[in-house]
Amino acid sequence: MKHRLTGLLCVAALVLPACDPNADPDQTAGAIFGGALAAITLAAIDADPEWIIIGTAAGAAAGALIAQNSSTGECAYSDGRGGYYRADCP
């Protein structure tokens, strides 16, 4: 039962942003793909359920950010002082 509830919560966390009418479809797809890839990978290596949840959330966040940067054509660069700036990707 605990694993089913955990899985349901993970799926809900990934699917609910798709209901936002202002959401970027690329970001939503990136979040779903990143989260699913992380969950499948962690399940394949027999990770603890807690790590699967954390990894799924991290994968979803990374997927959304990658999709956002791909759609804007901007990349983040280090400024050498601990910060970053955005500029066009090469």
C-alpha positions in Angstrom: 0.0 0.0 0.0 2.8 2.4 0.9 4.5 1.9 -2.5 1.2 2.5 -4.4 0.6 5.7 -2.5 4.2 6.9 -3.2 3.8 6.1 -6.9 0.5 7.9 -7.0 2.0 11.0 -5.3 4.9 11.0 -7.8 2.6 10.8 -10.8 0.3 13.5 -9.4 3.3 15.8 -8.9 4.3 15.4 -12.5 0.8 15.5 -14.0 -0.8 18.4 -12.1 1.4 21.1 -13.7 0.0 20.0 -17.1 -3.4 21.4 -16.0 -2.1 24.9 -15.8 -3.3 26.7 -19.0 -0.3 29.0 -18.9 2.3 26.2 -18.6 4.8 25.9 -21.4 4.2 22.5 -23.1 7.9 21.9 -23.6 8.6 22.5 -19.9 5.8 20.1 -18.9 7.1 17.4 -21.2 10.6 18.0 -20.0 9.5 17.6 -16.4 7.5 14.5 -17.1 10.4 12.9 -19.1 13.0 13.9 -16.5 11.0 12.6 -13.6 10.1 9.4 -15.4 13.7 8.7 -16.4 15.0 9.3 -12.9 12.3 7.1 -11.4 12.9 4.2 -13.8 16.7 4.5 -13.4 16.5 4.5 -9.6 14.0 1.6 -9.5 16.3 -0.4 -11.8 19.2 -0.1 -9.3 16.9 -1.0 -6.4 17.1 2.4 -4.7 15.2 3.0 -1.5 11.7 4.4 -2.0 12.7 7.7 -0.4 15.5 8.1 -2.9 13.2 7.3 -5.7 10.9 10.1 -4.6 13.8 12.6 -4.2 15.3 11.5 -7.6 12.0 11.8 -9.4 11.5 15.4 -8.1 15.1 16.3 -9.0 14.7 14.7 -12.5 11.5 16.6 -13.1 13.1 19.9 -12.1 16.1 19.3 -14.3 13.9 18.3 -17.2 11.8 21.4 -16.9 14.9 23.7 -16.7 16.5 22.0 -19.7 13.3 22.5 -21.7 13.0 26.1 -20.7 16.6 26.8 -21.7 16.0 25.0 -25.0 12.9 27.0 -25.8 14.5 30.4 -25.1 17.9 29.7 -26.7 19.7 31.0 -23.6 22.4 29.3 -21.6 23.6 30.1 -18.1 27.3 30.9 -17.7 29.4 31.3 -14.6 30.7 34.8 -14.0 33.6 33.6 -11.9 32.4 35.2 -8.7 29.9 32.6 -7.6 27.0 34.0 -9.7 25.9 33.4 -13.3 24.5 35.3 -16.2 22.4 34.4 -19.2 23.4 34.8 -22.8 22.6 33.2 -26.2 23.8 29.6 -26.5 26.7 29.1 -28.9 
